[in-house]
């Protein structure tokens, strides 16, 4: 790899050249587009981002679970270069091309279940979720949509209604789409319920407030993303899937952040053998290029009239080429196995930290999708102030960390699966330093 896989700080973070560019950004980019770490990236690869000042930063965010195969992964680059040289766009709805069909074929093979499947491709996760709801409504003839506490599904009008957290995603942007109903999520740290008990509670709410006969679909992240990497108790997802099946409700797994080897399986639903009716994908699907998909049972996907699904850029040929390259990397490098190795290492480091710092109330996650929740010692009262301080320390020391959660008190760790063991260990040395320095 041409980029040295090491943390190297040659200036303060951010450095002078990044600060100059930040002034330029402030002049021309809308303030509503926020920035977590204001360093301008010049190149990236493996587990390292190199900024315009020459600093090498360890990447524990993967562009929010996007560069799962690593930045500029060789197979992704090769596929993209070949496609760009051939053609960049025709619009699949005007004149089709092989790449779109090949991605749909791969999704049919890789997503959970052995049933016949079809897909439609889009640009973003929010588009995928919105189209999954459209498909479910047409297929069932029903209107109501069930979602869960702490959920994040996107920033379009419908997906904002489906998203739980107000700031920064929803505040001031209403009114939102109707017929969206929210049920309690299984949150083991906070509810202490078994999966079966939590599912019964959610089903009771939906039965009483909506009625199963009125629900077109139930949409859930098998491991919640923006809401705090909440891993439901075992049995919660299977119980909801069974109830949905018994009542003709389309069970939609939002695998946008958890899919494509991130959790140590191809999809997080695989962990408990849950087979969704529809699966939404994006983020890690295309190695950094914008692509999303809805994959599901053929009879559901074909319920929509011809022309009812699509979009000018959906399934762009360059993005499809990138996806085929990324899937090739995942297969040949056995990145699901690598995610499990990373998860084992990170969990060990985080549990050791939790033993030393009582502000860490929970260690959770699966594979290379791990998190810690910070609360005031001895309670489950969120501590977003300490969370922000620890993250700021990591940034200053050249480690890119991300926070999340309804209360902003969760660290999520999403390293690229191409990161080396030594670099990963160094990153968590810095995380440990950050807890000591901010105690």
Protein Blocks (a to p, Z undefined) as FASTA:
>chain_A
ZZdcddddfbdcddfklmmmmmmmmmmgcfklccfblcdcfbdchjbccdfkopacddfk
lnnoilmnoghifklmmmmmmmmmmogceojmlmgcfklmmmmmmmmmmmgcjbdcdddd
dfbfklmmmmmmmmmmmmnopabdcddehiafbjbfklmmmpmblblmlgopaccdehia
cdddddfklnopafklmmmmmmmmmmmmnopmlpmbdcddfbacklnopacdehklmmmm
mmmmmnopacdddfklmgghlnopabfklmnopacfbdcdefjlnoopacddddddfklm
mmpcghiagcfkgopaklmmmmmmmmmmmmmnommlmmmmmmmmmmmmmmmmmmmmmkbm
bdcdehjbdcdddddehiacdcfklmmmmmmmmmmnopacddedjklpaccddddfkbcf
klmmmmmmmmmmmmmmmZZ
